Amino acid sequence: MPEDDDKQESLATRFGANLENVLETTLFGARWLLAPLYLGLIVSLLVVVYRFFEVLAHMVSQLGDTEIRHTTITVLETLDITLLGNLILLVMFVGYENFVSHIDPAQGADRPHWLGRVNFSGLKLKMIASLVAISVIELLKDFLADPGSGYPYEGWRIGLHMTFVASGLIFAITDWIAAKAEEAEYVTEKETEAA
């Protein structure tokens, strides 16, 4: 009975296609589970802003009473906090735009030029660059706070900083290699089409 076999095969094919469609729709919709995480980063950013103004108010209140070294340390702390805020904002925007949805209100003159152009690879590089900058500021603050103390964890912190630097270099090199391979593949495709 070939007709019955064809009907069963057709039903199985339709069932498989419907199941695949439901699965893919569910997986695609699951990206919205990330949205609350990005909203939570707004709370983190508010905490960072509060901390910035707390440090700034302390610095201004001590304006005439401190040595330049202490002022430098406080300025470094404000830079550190600012870099952390930038990092949160970068992850929030790039992550949302790359993994959840396009940010429609960010159209026009106010839209940052990098928004929509930074892919996941670019995000990794920007994050590691921020971590390196934050790490070096922390090391400099420790050194300025007590230059002759022989801070017991200094070696570990320098080692961690160098790990960030090495990771950034490795990310950059692997991204460069991947871009070159992709470029070579594109050129090969164009040559094949032209032939």
N, C-alpha and C positions, 0 to 999 in steps of 0.2 A: 504494500500500500504506500506508494510513493507520495500521494497527496497528503496522507496523515503525517508522514515524515517531514514533508515541506512545511506543514502547519506547525508542527512541534518545533522545528528549527526556527521558523519565523517568530513564534511566541518566545522562544528562548532568546533570540536575537533582540527582540523588542524589550524583553525583561532586562537583559544585560545592559542595553542602551539606557533604559530608564534608571536602573540602579547606578550606572556610571554617572548619569546626569545629576541624580540626587546627591551622590557622593561628592562630585566636583563642586556643585553649588554649595554644599555644606562646608567643604574645605575653603572655598573662596570667601564665604561669609564669615568664617572663623577669624578672619583678619580683624574684624571689628572688636574682637576680644582684647586687642591691644589698645583700643581707644581709651579705656579707663586708666591704663598705665600712663599714657601721655598726659591725661588730665591730672593724674597724681604728680607728675613732674612740675606742673604749675604750682602746686603746694610747696614742693621742694624749692622752686625758684623764689617763692614768697619768703621762705625761711632764709635763703641766701641774701635776698634784698634787705631783710630785717637785720641780719648779721652785719652786712656792709655798713648800714647807717649807725649801728651800735659802735662799730670800730671807728667810723668817721667822727662820731660825736665825742668819743673818748680822745681821739687825736686832737680835735679842735679844743677840747677842754684843757688839754695839757700843753697848749701851744707855746707858752713862754717858759714852762717849767722843766722841759726835758732836753736831753742832749740830742744832737743830730742823729746819733746812732739809733736811739729809740724811735725818733721820727721816721727814719729810714725803714726800720723794722715794721712800723705801723703802716707806712705807705706800701711796703711789700705785701703786707697782709691784705690791704684793700685790693691790690692787683691780683692776688691769689683768689680772693672772693669773686672778683670780676671775671677772671678766667673760668672759675667754676660755674658762674651764671651763664657765661657764653657756651660752655660745654653742655649744660642742661638744655639751653635753648636750641642748640644745634641738634642734639639727639632728638628733642621733641619735634622740631620741624621736619628734619630729614627722615627720621623714622616714620612719622605719620605719613608724610608724602610718599615715601618709598613703599611702605608696607600696608597702609590702610586706605587712604584716599587723597586725591588732589585737593589742595587748599585753595578753594575758590575765592574767598575774600581777600586773598593776598595778590590780587591782580592790580595793575596800574603802577603809578610812580612810586608807591610805598613798598612795593614788593622787593625784597632783597634780591640782588642780581644772582646770587648763588642758589636760591631756592628753586628746586626742580632740576638743577644741574648736578647736584651732588648725589652720586649714587652710593651704594653701600660701601664700595671700595674707598671712595673719597671720604665717607664718614669715618671709616676706620683710621685713615691717615690723619684726619683732623682731630679725632679723639686722642690718638697717641701723641700728636704734637701738643695738644692741650695738657695731657698728663705729664709730658716731659717738662713743659713750662712750669706747671704747678710744682712738680718735684724739685726743679732747680730753685724756685723761689723759696720753698720750704727749707732746702739745704742752706741757702743764703741767709735766711732768717735765723736759723740755728747758729750759723757761724758768727753772724753779727751780734746775736744775743749774748754769747759768751765765747769769744774767739780762742781762749786758751784753755778751755775746760776739758778738752779731750773727751768730748761727748761719747759715751760708751757704745752707742749704736750707730755712730757716724759711718763706719765701714759698711754696715748693713744698708744704711740709707743710700750711700753712694752706689753700692752694688745694685740696689733696686732701681735707682735712677739710670744707671748704665743699662740695666735690663730693659727699661722703657725705651732708651735710645736705640739699643740693638733691635728691639721689636719693631720700632718705627722704620728702621733701615730695612729690615727683612720684609715688612709689609710693602714698603715702597719698591723694593727690587722685584718682589713677586708680582706686584701690580704692573710694573713696567714690562716685565717678561710677558705677562698675560696680554697686555695691550699690543705688544709687538707681534705676538702669535696671532691675535685677532686681526691685526692689520694685514699680516701676511696671508691669512686665510681669505680676507676680503679681496685682496689683490689677485689671488689665485682664482677666486670665483669670477671676478670681472674678466680676467684673461680667458677663462674657460668660456664665458658667455660670448666674448668677442670672437672667439675662434669658430 
